Amino acid sequence: MAEEIYRKANGRAQPANSPGDIYVCKNFTVHLFRENRDDYRMAAFPDVPLLIPNNLPAKESKPYSYGISWENVAAEKGNPFVIGAQFFYNADESKQENRARAIEFMKQVQRGDFFQMSADYYYGIGAHSLVFTGDYDPDTGTVTWTDSNMKGEKKNGKRYGYVQFDAKKDIEWFVDAFCVKGRGATLYRLRDDIIKR
């Protein structure tokens, strides 16, 4: 489905300005999830519709920046995700120690993981969401993903974002983005008991 949206966008920037625009980064990942969720359930809770949690509010994220974590919603309420791995920058450790942990964190990426980070990088400062489309490749040290609005532009005061599919970067590119004091990232992974309805 992400590939279909990517092809339809055809390299053109899409509206990513209003709260309801699906091309806003978190909205894009939520849209992908919601368009597919009705066909699936958790075996442990077969009658419960699936949901994807909202980002944890900024106030509850402190002392870290907004955008690293989701709200903690119980599986019995429909949350089919577990934390596959998580990284928080530790100010009590050296920069090198934090970086080593961040690299190990990125090596745990699996296809289908929903990724949430608070970053300070080339494309801006703040929260970003994406979905990895492949496992971490140890031979090349890279990961591939789909997202929207990592890259974007402003026209007449409004934000427009570009859709990416199977974008590829070295994991150290991501580490540079979120391995910063007060920031971090989380891999959210679907539970093992997801079944077709």
TORNUNU-886078 format. One record per atom (N, C-alpha, C, O): residue in one letter; residue number from 1; atom name; x, y, z. Coordinates in steps of 0.2 Angstrom, whole numbers, plus 5000, padded with zeros to 4 digits. Layout:
<atoms>
 residu num atome   px   py   pz
      A NUM    CA    X    Y    Z
...
</atoms>
This chain:
<atoms>
 residu num atome   px   py   pz
      M   1     N 5004 4994 5000
      M   1    CA 5000 5000 5000
      M   1     C 5004 5006 5000
      M   1     O 5003 5011 4997
      A   2     N 5010 5006 5004
      A   2    CA 5014 5012 5004
      A   2     C 5017 5013 4997
      A   2     O 5018 5019 4995
      E   3     N 5019 5008 4994
      E   3    CA 5022 5008 4987
      E   3     C 5017 5011 4982
      E   3     O 5019 5015 4978
      E   4     N 5010 5010 4983
      E   4    CA 5005 5012 4979
      E   4     C 5004 5020 4980
      E   4     O 5004 5024 4975
      I   5     N 5005 5022 4986
      I   5    CA 5004 5029 4988
      I   5     C 5010 5033 4985
      I   5     O 5010 5038 4982
      Y   6     N 5016 5030 4986
      Y   6    CA 5022 5033 4983
      Y   6     C 5022 5034 4975
      Y   6     O 5024 5039 4973
      R   7     N 5019 5029 4972
      R   7    CA 5019 5029 4965
      R   7     C 5014 5034 4963
      R   7     O 5015 5038 4958
      K   8     N 5008 5035 4966
      K   8    CA 5003 5040 4965
      K   8     C 5006 5047 4966
      K   8     O 5004 5051 4962
      A   9     N 5010 5048 4971
      A   9    CA 5013 5054 4972
      A   9     C 5018 5056 4967
      A   9     O 5018 5062 4965
      N  10     N 5021 5051 4963
      N  10    CA 5025 5052 4957
      N  10     C 5030 5058 4958
      N  10     O 5032 5062 4954
      G  11     N 5033 5058 4964
      G  11    CA 5039 5062 4966
      G  11     C 5036 5069 4967
      G  11     O 5041 5074 4968
      R  12     N 5030 5071 4967
      R  12    CA 5027 5077 4969
      R  12     C 5026 5078 4976
      R  12     O 5024 5073 4980
      A  13     N 5028 5084 4979
      A  13    CA 5026 5085 4986
      A  13     C 5019 5085 4987
      A  13     O 5015 5088 4983
      Q  14     N 5017 5082 4993
      Q  14    CA 5010 5082 4995
      Q  14     C 5008 5086 5001
      Q  14     O 5013 5087 5005
      P  15     N 5002 5088 5002
      P  15    CA 5000 5092 5008
      P  15     C 5002 5089 5014
      P  15     O 4999 5083 5016
      A  16     N 5005 5092 5018
      A  16    CA 5007 5090 5025
      A  16     C 5007 5095 5030
      A  16     O 5012 5096 5034
      N  17     N 5002 5099 5030
      N  17    CA 5001 5105 5034
      N  17     C 4996 5105 5039
      N  17     O 4997 5107 5045
      S  18     N 4990 5102 5037
      S  18    CA 4984 5102 5042
      S  18     C 4984 5095 5046
      S  18     O 4987 5090 5044
      P  19     N 4981 5095 5052
      P  19    CA 4981 5089 5056
      P  19     C 4979 5083 5053
      P  19     O 4981 5077 5055
      G  20     N 4974 5084 5048
      G  20    CA 4971 5078 5045
      G  20     C 4975 5076 5039
      G  20     O 4973 5071 5036
      D  21     N 4980 5079 5036
      D  21    CA 4984 5077 5030
      D  21     C 4987 5071 5032
      D  21     O 4991 5070 5036
      I  22     N 4986 5066 5027
      I  22    CA 4989 5059 5028
      I  22     C 4997 5059 5027
      I  22     O 5000 5055 5028
      Y  23     N 4999 5065 5024
      Y  23    CA 5006 5065 5022
      Y  23     C 5010 5068 5027
      Y  23     O 5016 5069 5027
      V  24     N 5007 5070 5033
      V  24    CA 5011 5072 5039
      V  24     C 5014 5065 5041
      V  24     O 5011 5060 5041
      C  25     N 5020 5065 5044
      C  25    CA 5024 5059 5045
      C  25     C 5020 5054 5049
      C  25     O 5019 5048 5047
      K  26     N 5018 5056 5055
      K  26    CA 5014 5051 5060
      K  26     C 5008 5049 5056
      K  26     O 5005 5043 5057
      N  27     N 5004 5054 5053
      N  27    CA 4998 5052 5050
      N  27     C 4999 5047 5044
      N  27     O 4994 5043 5043
      F  28     N 5004 5047 5041
      F  28    CA 5006 5043 5036
      F  28     C 5006 5036 5038
      F  28     O 5003 5031 5035
      T  29     N 5010 5035 5044
      T  29    CA 5011 5028 5046
      T  29     C 5004 5025 5049
      T  29     O 5003 5020 5049
      V  30     N 5001 5030 5053
      V  30    CA 4994 5028 5055
      V  30     C 4989 5026 5050
      V  30     O 4985 5021 5050
      H  31     N 4989 5030 5044
      H  31    CA 4985 5028 5038
      H  31     C 4987 5021 5036
      H  31     O 4982 5017 5034
      L  32     N 4993 5020 5035
      L  32    CA 4995 5013 5033
      L  32     C 4992 5008 5037
      L  32     O 4990 5003 5035
      F  33     N 4993 5009 5044
      F  33    CA 4990 5004 5049
      F  33     C 4983 5003 5048
      F  33     O 4980 4998 5048
      R  34     N 4979 5009 5048
      R  34    CA 4972 5009 5049
      R  34     C 4969 5006 5042
      R  34     O 4963 5003 5043
      E  35     N 4972 5007 5037
      E  35    CA 4969 5004 5030
      E  35     C 4970 4996 5030
      E  35     O 4966 4993 5026
      N  36     N 4974 4994 5034
      N  36    CA 4975 4986 5034
      N  36     C 4972 4983 5040
      N  36     O 4972 4977 5040
      R  37     N 4971 4986 5046
      R  37    CA 4970 4983 5052
      R  37     C 4963 4979 5053
      R  37     O 4963 4974 5056
      D  38     N 4958 4981 5049
      D  38    CA 4952 4977 5050
      D  38     C 4952 4970 5048
      D  38     O 4948 4966 5050
      D  39     N 4957 4968 5044
      D  39    CA 4958 4961 5042
      D  39     C 4961 4957 5047
      D  39     O 4962 4951 5046
      Y  40     N 4964 4960 5052
      Y  40    CA 4968 4956 5057
      Y  40     C 4965 4957 5064
      Y  40     O 4962 4962 5066
      R  41     N 4967 4953 5069
      R  41    CA 4966 4953 5076
      R  41     C 4972 4950 5080
      R  41     O 4976 4947 5076
      M  42     N 4972 4951 5086
      M  42    CA 4977 4947 5090
      M  42     C 4973 4940 5092
      M  42     O 4968 4941 5095
      A  43     N 4977 4935 5092
      A  43    CA 4974 4928 5094
      A  43     C 4972 4929 5101
      A  43     O 4967 4925 5103
      A  44     N 4975 4932 5105
      A  44    CA 4973 4933 5113
      A  44     C 4967 4937 5114
      A  44     O 4964 4936 5119
      F  45     N 4966 4941 5109
      F  45    CA 4960 4945 5110
      F  45     C 4956 4946 5103
      F  45     O 4956 4951 5100
      P  46     N 4953 4940 5101
      P  46    CA 4950 4940 5094
      P  46     C 4945 4945 5092
      P  46     O 4943 4946 5087
      D  47     N 4941 4947 5098
      D  47    CA 4936 4951 5096
      D  47     C 4937 4959 5097
      D  47     O 4933 4963 5096
      V  48     N 4943 4960 5098
      V  48    CA 4945 4967 5100
      V  48     C 4949 4970 5093
      V  48     O 4954 4968 5091
      P  49     N 4946 4976 5091
      P  49    CA 4948 4979 5085
      P  49     C 4955 4982 5086
      P  49     O 4957 4984 5092
      L  50     N 4960 4982 5081
      L  50    CA 4967 4984 5082
      L  50     C 4967 4992 5082
      L  50     O 4963 4995 5078
      L  51     N 4972 4995 5086
      L  51    CA 4973 5002 5086
      L  51     C 4980 5003 5086
      L  51     O 4984 4999 5088
      I  52     N 4982 5009 5084
      I  52    CA 4989 5011 5085
      I  52     C 4989 5017 5089
      I  52     O 4986 5022 5088
      P  53     N 4993 5017 5095
      P  53    CA 4993 5022 5100
      P  53     C 4996 5029 5097
      P  53     O 4999 5029 5092
      N  54     N 4993 5034 5100
      N  54    CA 4996 5041 5099
      N  54     C 5003 5042 5102
      N  54     O 5005 5038 5106
      N  55     N 5007 5047 5100
      N  55    CA 5013 5049 5103
      N  55     C 5012 5051 5110
      N  55     O 5007 5054 5112
      L  56     N 5016 5049 5114
      L  56    CA 5016 5051 5121
      L  56     C 5016 5059 5121
      L  56     O 5021 5062 5118
      P  57     N 5012 5062 5125
      P  57    CA 5012 5070 5125
      P  57     C 5018 5072 5128
      P  57     O 5022 5069 5131
      A  58     N 5020 5078 5125
      A  58    CA 5026 5082 5127
      A  58     C 5028 5082 5135
      A  58     O 5033 5081 5137
      K  59     N 5022 5084 5138
      K  59    CA 5023 5084 5146
      K  59     C 5025 5078 5149
      K  59     O 5029 5078 5154
      E  60     N 5022 5072 5146
      E  60    CA 5024 5066 5149
      E  60     C 5030 5063 5147
      E  60     O 5033 5058 5149
      S  61     N 5033 5066 5141
      S  61    CA 5039 5063 5139
      S  61     C 5045 5066 5142
      S  61     O 5051 5063 5142
      K  62     N 5044 5071 5146
      K  62    CA 5050 5074 5150
      K  62     C 5053 5069 5155
      K  62     O 5050 5065 5158
      P  63     N 5060 5070 5156
      P  63    CA 5064 5075 5153
      P  63     C 5067 5075 5146
      P  63     O 5071 5079 5144
      Y  64     N 5064 5070 5143
      Y  64    CA 5066 5069 5136
      Y  64     C 5062 5073 5131
      Y  64     O 5056 5075 5133
      S  65     N 5064 5074 5125
      S  65    CA 5060 5077 5120
      S  65     C 5054 5073 5118
      S  65     O 5054 5067 5118
      Y  66     N 5049 5077 5115
      Y  66    CA 5043 5073 5112
      Y  66     C 5045 5069 5106
      Y  66     O 5049 5072 5102
      G  67     N 5041 5064 5105
      G  67    CA 5042 5060 5099
      G  67     C 5046 5054 5099
      G  67     O 5047 5050 5094
      I  68     N 5048 5052 5105
      I  68    CA 5052 5045 5106
      I  68     C 5047 5039 5107
      I  68     O 5049 5034 5105
      S  69     N 5042 5041 5111
      S  69    CA 5038 5035 5113
      S  69     C 5030 5036 5111
      S  69     O 5028 5042 5110
      W  70     N 5027 5031 5111
      W  70    CA 5019 5031 5111
      W  70     C 5016 5031 5118
      W  70     O 5019 5029 5123
      E  71     N 5010 5032 5118
      E  71    CA 5006 5031 5124
      E  71     C 5006 5024 5126
      E  71     O 5006 5020 5121
      N  72     N 5006 5022 5132
      N  72    CA 5005 5015 5134
      N  72     C 4998 5012 5134
      N  72     O 4995 5013 5139
      V  73     N 4996 5009 5129
      V  73    CA 4989 5006 5128
      V  73     C 4990 4999 5129
      V  73     O 4994 4996 5125
      A  74     N 4986 4996 5133
      A  74    CA 4986 4989 5134
      A  74     C 4984 4985 5128
      A  74     O 4980 4987 5124
      A  75     N 4986 4979 5127
      A  75    CA 4984 4974 5122
      A  75     C 4977 4973 5122
      A  75     O 4974 4972 5117
      E  76     N 4974 4972 5128
      E  76    CA 4967 4970 5128
      E  76     C 4963 4976 5126
      E  76     O 4957 4975 5125
      K  77     N 4966 4982 5125
      K  77    CA 4962 4987 5122
      K  77     C 4963 4988 5115
      K  77     O 4960 4993 5112
      G  78     N 4967 4984 5112
      G  78    CA 4968 4984 5105
      G  78     C 4975 4986 5102
      G  78     O 4976 4986 5096
      N  79     N 4980 4987 5107
      N  79    CA 4986 4989 5105
      N  79     C 4990 4982 5103
      N  79     O 4992 4978 5107
      P  80     N 4992 4981 5096
      P  80    CA 4995 4975 5094
      P  80     C 5003 4976 5094
      P  80     O 5006 4971 5092
      F  81     N 5005 4981 5097
      F  81    CA 5013 4983 5096
      F  81     C 5016 4981 5103
      F  81     O 5013 4982 5109
      V  82     N 5022 4979 5103
      V  82    CA 5027 4979 5108
      V  82     C 5033 4983 5107
      V  82     O 5034 4984 5101
      I  83     N 5037 4984 5112
      I  83    CA 5043 4988 5110
      I  83     C 5048 4983 5108
      I  83     O 5050 4978 5113
      G  84     N 5051 4983 5102
      G  84    CA 5056 4979 5100
      G  84     C 5062 4981 5103
      G  84     O 5067 4976 5104
      A  85     N 5064 4987 5103
      A  85    CA 5070 4990 5106
      A  85     C 5069 4997 5107
      A  85     O 5065 5000 5104
      Q  86     N 5073 5000 5111
      Q  86    CA 5072 5007 5113
      Q  86     C 5079 5010 5115
      Q  86     O 5083 5007 5118
      F  87     N 5080 5016 5113
      F  87    CA 5086 5020 5114
      F  87     C 5084 5027 5117
      F  87     O 5081 5031 5114
      F  88     N 5087 5028 5123
      F  88    CA 5087 5035 5126
      F  88     C 5094 5037 5127
      F  88     O 5098 5033 5130
      Y  89     N 5096 5043 5125
      Y  89    CA 5102 5046 5126
      Y  89     C 5103 5047 5134
      Y  89     O 5099 5050 5137
      N  90     N 5109 5044 5136
      N  90    CA 5110 5044 5143
      N  90     C 5116 5049 5145
      N  90     O 5122 5048 5143
      A  91     N 5114 5055 5148
      A  91    CA 5119 5060 5149
      A  91     C 5125 5058 5154
      A  91     O 5130 5061 5154
      D  92     N 5124 5052 5157
      D  92    CA 5129 5050 5162
      D  92     C 5134 5046 5158
      D  92     O 5139 5044 5161
      E  93     N 5133 5044 5152
      E  93    CA 5138 5040 5148
      E  93     C 5141 5045 5143
      E  93     O 5139 5051 5142
      S  94     N 5147 5043 5141
      S  94    CA 5151 5047 5136
      S  94     C 5147 5047 5129
      S  94     O 5143 5043 5128
      K  95     N 5149 5051 5125
      K  95    CA 5146 5052 5118
      K  95     C 5147 5045 5114
      K  95     O 5143 5043 5111
      Q  96     N 5153 5042 5115
      Q  96    CA 5155 5036 5112
      Q  96     C 5151 5030 5115
      Q  96     O 5149 5026 5111
      E  97     N 5150 5030 5121
      E  97    CA 5146 5025 5124
      E  97     C 5139 5025 5122
      E  97     O 5136 5020 5120
      N  98     N 5136 5031 5121
      N  98    CA 5129 5032 5119
      N  98     C 5129 5030 5111
      N  98     O 5124 5026 5109
      R  99     N 5134 5032 5108
      R  99    CA 5134 5030 5100
      R  99     C 5134 5022 5099
      R  99     O 5131 5020 5095
      A 100     N 5138 5019 5103
      A 100    CA 5139 5012 5103
      A 100     C 5132 5008 5104
      A 100     O 5130 5004 5101
      R 101     N 5128 5011 5109
      R 101    CA 5122 5008 5111
      R 101     C 5117 5010 5105
      R 101     O 5112 5005 5104
      A 102     N 5117 5016 5102
      A 102    CA 5113 5018 5097
      A 102     C 5114 5013 5091
      A 102     O 5109 5011 5087
      I 103     N 5120 5012 5089
      I 103    CA 5121 5007 5084
      I 103     C 5119 5000 5085
      I 103     O 5116 4997 5080
      E 104     N 5119 4998 5091
      E 104    CA 5117 4991 5092
      E 104     C 5109 4991 5092
      E 104     O 5106 4986 5090
      F 105     N 5106 4997 5094
      F 105    CA 5099 4997 5093
      F 105     C 5097 4997 5086
      F 105     O 5092 4993 5085
      M 106     N 5100 5001 5082
      M 106    CA 5098 5001 5075
      M 106     C 5099 4994 5071
      M 106     O 5096 4992 5066
      K 107     N 5104 4990 5074
      K 107    CA 5105 4983 5071
      K 107     C 5099 4978 5072
      K 107     O 5099 4973 5069
      Q 108     N 5094 4980 5077
      Q 108    CA 5089 4976 5078
      Q 108     C 5083 4977 5074
      Q 108     O 5077 4974 5075
      V 109     N 5083 4982 5069
      V 109    CA 5078 4984 5064
      V 109     C 5075 4977 5061
      V 109     O 5079 4974 5058
      Q 110     N 5069 4976 5061
      Q 110    CA 5066 4971 5057
      Q 110     C 5060 4974 5052
      Q 110     O 5057 4979 5054
      R 111     N 5059 4970 5047
      R 111    CA 5054 4972 5042
      R 111     C 5047 4973 5046
      R 111     O 5045 4969 5049
      G 112     N 5044 4979 5044
      G 112    CA 5037 4980 5047
      G 112     C 5038 4984 5054
      G 112     O 5032 4986 5057
      D 113     N 5044 4985 5057
      D 113    CA 5044 4989 5063
      D 113     C 5042 4996 5061
      D 113     O 5044 4999 5056
      F 114     N 5038 4999 5066
      F 114    CA 5036 5006 5066
      F 114     C 5041 5009 5070
      F 114     O 5043 5007 5076
      F 115     N 5044 5015 5067
      F 115    CA 5050 5018 5071
      F 115     C 5048 5025 5073
      F 115     O 5045 5029 5069
      Q 116     N 5049 5027 5079
      Q 116    CA 5047 5033 5081
      Q 116     C 5054 5036 5084
      Q 116     O 5057 5033 5089
      M 117     N 5056 5042 5082
      M 117    CA 5062 5046 5084
      M 117     C 5061 5053 5086
      M 117     O 5057 5056 5082
      S 118     N 5065 5056 5090
      S 118    CA 5065 5063 5091
      S 118     C 5072 5064 5089
      S 118     O 5077 5062 5091
      A 119     N 5073 5068 5083
      A 119    CA 5079 5069 5080
      A 119     C 5081 5076 5079
      A 119     O 5077 5081 5080
      D 120     N 5088 5077 5078
      D 120    CA 5091 5084 5077
      D 120     C 5095 5083 5071
      D 120     O 5101 5080 5072
      Y 121     N 5093 5084 5065
      Y 121    CA 5097 5082 5059
      Y 121     C 5095 5086 5053
      Y 121     O 5092 5091 5053
      Y 122     N 5098 5084 5047
      Y 122    CA 5098 5088 5041
      Y 122     C 5091 5091 5039
      Y 122     O 5090 5096 5037
      Y 123     N 5086 5087 5040
      Y 123    CA 5079 5088 5038
      Y 123     C 5075 5092 5043
      Y 123     O 5069 5094 5042
      G 124     N 5078 5093 5049
      G 124    CA 5075 5097 5054
      G 124     C 5076 5094 5061
      G 124     O 5080 5090 5062
      I 125     N 5072 5097 5066
      I 125    CA 5072 5095 5073
      I 125     C 5065 5094 5075
      I 125     O 5061 5097 5075
      G 126     N 5065 5088 5078
      G 126    CA 5058 5086 5081
      G 126     C 5057 5078 5080
      G 126     O 5061 5074 5078
      A 127     N 5050 5077 5081
      A 127    CA 5048 5070 5080
      A 127     C 5047 5068 5073
      A 127     O 5046 5072 5068
      H 128     N 5049 5061 5072
      H 128    CA 5047 5058 5065
      H 128     C 5045 5051 5066
      H 128     O 5048 5048 5070
      S 129     N 5041 5049 5061
      S 129    CA 5038 5042 5061
      S 129     C 5039 5039 5054
      S 129     O 5039 5042 5049
      L 130     N 5041 5032 5054
      L 130    CA 5042 5029 5048
      L 130     C 5041 5021 5049
      L 130     O 5040 5019 5055
      V 131     N 5040 5018 5044
      V 131    CA 5040 5010 5044
      V 131     C 5046 5007 5040
      V 131     O 5047 5009 5034
      F 132     N 5049 5003 5043
      F 132    CA 5055 4999 5040
      F 132     C 5052 4994 5035
      F 132     O 5048 4990 5037
      T 133     N 5055 4994 5029
      T 133    CA 5052 4989 5024
      T 133     C 5057 4983 5023
      T 133     O 5055 4979 5019
      G 134     N 5062 4983 5027
      G 134    CA 5066 4977 5027
      G 134     C 5070 4976 5033
      G 134     O 5071 4981 5037
      D 135     N 5073 4971 5035
      D 135    CA 5077 4970 5040
      D 135     C 5084 4973 5039
      D 135     O 5086 4975 5034
      Y 136     N 5087 4975 5045
      Y 136    CA 5094 4978 5045
      Y 136     C 5098 4973 5041
      Y 136     O 5098 4967 5042
      D 137     N 5102 4976 5036
      D 137    CA 5107 4972 5032
      D 137     C 5114 4973 5034
      D 137     O 5117 4978 5033
      P 138     N 5116 4967 5038
      P 138    CA 5123 4968 5041
      P 138     C 5128 4968 5035
      P 138     O 5134 4970 5037
      D 139     N 5127 4966 5029
      D 139    CA 5132 4966 5024
      D 139     C 5134 4973 5022
      D 139     O 5139 4975 5020
      T 140     N 5128 4977 5022
      T 140    CA 5129 4984 5019
      T 140     C 5129 4989 5025
      T 140     O 5130 4995 5024
      G 141     N 5126 4987 5031
      G 141    CA 5125 4992 5036
      G 141     C 5120 4996 5035
      G 141     O 5120 5002 5038
      T 142     N 5115 4994 5031
      T 142    CA 5109 4999 5029
      T 142     C 5102 4997 5032
      T 142     O 5101 4991 5033
      V 143     N 5098 5001 5032
      V 143    CA 5091 5000 5033
      V 143     C 5086 5003 5027
      V 143     O 5089 5008 5024
      T 144     N 5081 5000 5026
      T 144    CA 5076 5003 5021
      T 144     C 5069 5005 5024
      T 144     O 5067 5001 5029
      W 145     N 5066 5010 5022
      W 145    CA 5060 5012 5025
      W 145     C 5055 5015 5020
      W 145     O 5057 5017 5015
      T 146     N 5049 5016 5023
      T 146    CA 5044 5021 5019
      T 146     C 5042 5026 5024
      T 146     O 5041 5025 5030
      D 147     N 5041 5032 5022
      D 147    CA 5038 5038 5026
      D 147     C 5036 5043 5022
      D 147     O 5036 5043 5015
      S 148     N 5033 5048 5025
      S 148    CA 5031 5054 5021
      S 148     C 5034 5060 5026
      S 148     O 5033 5060 5032
      N 149     N 5036 5066 5022
      N 149    CA 5037 5072 5026
      N 149     C 5044 5072 5030
      N 149     O 5045 5077 5033
      M 150     N 5048 5067 5029
      M 150    CA 5055 5068 5031
      M 150     C 5058 5074 5027
      M 150     O 5061 5078 5030
      K 151     N 5057 5073 5021
      K 151    CA 5059 5078 5016
      K 151     C 5053 5082 5014
      K 151     O 5047 5079 5013
      G 152     N 5053 5089 5014
      G 152    CA 5048 5093 5012
      G 152     C 5050 5100 5011
      G 152     O 5056 5102 5010
      E 153     N 5045 5104 5009
      E 153    CA 5046 5111 5007
      E 153     C 5040 5115 5009
      E 153     O 5034 5112 5010
      K 154     N 5041 5122 5009
      K 154    CA 5035 5126 5011
      K 154     C 5033 5130 5004
      K 154     O 5038 5133 5001
      K 155     N 5027 5130 5003
      K 155    CA 5024 5134 4997
      K 155     C 5019 5139 5000
      K 155     O 5014 5136 5003
      N 156     N 5019 5145 4999
      N 156    CA 5014 5150 5002
      N 156     C 5012 5149 5009
      N 156     O 5007 5149 5011
      G 157     N 5017 5147 5013
      G 157    CA 5017 5147 5020
      G 157     C 5014 5140 5022
      G 157     O 5013 5139 5028
      K 158     N 5013 5135 5018
      K 158    CA 5010 5129 5019
      K 158     C 5016 5123 5018
      K 158     O 5020 5124 5013
      R 159     N 5016 5118 5022
      R 159    CA 5021 5113 5022
      R 159     C 5018 5107 5017
      R 159     O 5012 5105 5017
      Y 160     N 5023 5105 5013
      Y 160    CA 5022 5099 5008
      Y 160     C 5027 5094 5009
      Y 160     O 5033 5096 5010
      G 161     N 5025 5088 5010
      G 161    CA 5030 5083 5011
      G 161     C 5031 5078 5005
      G 161     O 5026 5077 5001
      Y 162     N 5037 5075 5005
      Y 162    CA 5038 5070 4999
      Y 162     C 5037 5063 5002
      Y 162     O 5039 5061 5008
      V 163     N 5034 5058 4999
      V 163    CA 5033 5051 5001
      V 163     C 5039 5047 4998
      V 163     O 5042 5048 4993
      Q 164     N 5042 5043 5003
      Q 164    CA 5048 5039 5001
      Q 164     C 5046 5032 5002
      Q 164     O 5042 5030 5006
      F 165     N 5048 5027 4997
      F 165    CA 5047 5020 4998
      F 165     C 5053 5017 4997
      F 165     O 5057 5018 4992
      D 166     N 5055 5012 5001
      D 166    CA 5062 5008 5000
      D 166     C 5068 5013 5000
      D 166     O 5073 5012 4997
      A 167     N 5067 5019 5004
      A 167    CA 5073 5023 5005
      A 167     C 5078 5020 5009
      A 167     O 5076 5015 5013
      K 168     N 5084 5021 5007
      K 168    CA 5090 5017 5011
      K 168     C 5095 5022 5013
      K 168     O 5097 5027 5010
      K 169     N 5097 5020 5019
      K 169    CA 5103 5024 5022
      K 169     C 5107 5019 5027
      K 169     O 5104 5014 5029
      D 170     N 5113 5021 5028
      D 170    CA 5117 5018 5033
      D 170     C 5114 5019 5040
      D 170     O 5112 5025 5041
      I 171     N 5115 5014 5044
      I 171    CA 5112 5015 5051
      I 171     C 5115 5021 5055
      I 171     O 5112 5024 5059
      E 172     N 5121 5023 5053
      E 172    CA 5124 5028 5057
      E 172     C 5121 5035 5055
      E 172     O 5122 5040 5059
      W 173     N 5118 5035 5049
      W 173    CA 5114 5041 5047
      W 173     C 5109 5042 5052
      W 173     O 5108 5048 5055
      F 174     N 5105 5037 5054
      F 174    CA 5100 5038 5059
      F 174     C 5103 5039 5066
      F 174     O 5100 5043 5070
      V 175     N 5108 5036 5068
      V 175    CA 5112 5037 5074
      V 175     C 5114 5044 5075
      V 175     O 5113 5047 5080
      D 176     N 5116 5047 5070
      D 176    CA 5118 5054 5070
      D 176     C 5112 5059 5071
      D 176     O 5113 5064 5075
      A 177     N 5106 5056 5069
      A 177    CA 5100 5060 5070
      A 177     C 5097 5060 5077
      A 177     O 5095 5065 5080
      F 178     N 5097 5054 5080
      F 178    CA 5094 5054 5087
      F 178     C 5098 5053 5093
      F 178     O 5096 5053 5098
      C 179     N 5105 5051 5091
      C 179    CA 5109 5050 5097
      C 179     C 5112 5057 5099
      C 179     O 5118 5059 5098
      V 180     N 5107 5061 5102
      V 180    CA 5109 5068 5104
      V 180     C 5106 5068 5111
      V 180     O 5100 5065 5113
      K 181     N 5109 5072 5116
      K 181    CA 5106 5073 5122
      K 181     C 5099 5075 5122
      K 181     O 5097 5080 5119
      G 182     N 5095 5072 5126
      G 182    CA 5088 5073 5127
      G 182     C 5083 5070 5122
      G 182     O 5077 5070 5121
      R 183     N 5087 5066 5117
      R 183    CA 5083 5063 5112
      R 183     C 5084 5055 5112
      R 183     O 5087 5052 5116
      G 184     N 5081 5052 5107
      G 184    CA 5081 5045 5107
      G 184     C 5076 5042 5101
      G 184     O 5073 5046 5097
      A 185     N 5075 5035 5102
      A 185    CA 5071 5032 5097
      A 185     C 5068 5025 5099
      A 185     O 5071 5022 5104
      T 186     N 5062 5023 5096
      T 186    CA 5059 5017 5098
      T 186     C 5057 5013 5092
      T 186     O 5055 5016 5087
      L 187     N 5058 5006 5092
      L 187    CA 5056 5002 5087
      L 187     C 5050 4998 5090
      L 187     O 5050 4995 5095
      Y 188     N 5044 4999 5087
      Y 188    CA 5038 4996 5089
      Y 188     C 5036 4990 5084
      Y 188     O 5036 4991 5078
      R 189     N 5035 4985 5087
      R 189    CA 5035 4978 5083
      R 189     C 5028 4975 5084
      R 189     O 5026 4975 5090
      L 190     N 5025 4972 5079
      L 190    CA 5019 4969 5080
      L 190     C 5020 4962 5084
      L 190     O 5025 4959 5083
      R 191     N 5015 4961 5088
      R 191    CA 5015 4955 5092
      R 191     C 5015 4948 5088
      R 191     O 5014 4949 5082
      D 192     N 5018 4943 5091
      D 192    CA 5018 4937 5087
      D 192     C 5012 4933 5085
      D 192     O 5011 4929 5081
      D 193     N 5006 4936 5089
      D 193    CA 5000 4932 5088
      D 193     C 4995 4936 5084
      D 193     O 4989 4935 5085
      I 194     N 4997 4939 5079
      I 194    CA 4993 4943 5074
      I 194     C 4990 4937 5069
      I 194     O 4994 4934 5066
      I 195     N 4983 4937 5069
      I 195    CA 4980 4932 5064
      I 195     C 4975 4936 5060
      I 195     O 4973 4941 5061
      K 196     N 4974 4933 5054
      K 196    CA 4969 4935 5049
      K 196     C 4962 4933 5052
      K 196     O 4961 4928 5055
      R 197     N 4957 4938 5051
      R 197    CA 4950 4937 5053
      R 197     C 4947 4932 5049
      R 197     O 4941 4930 5050
</atoms>
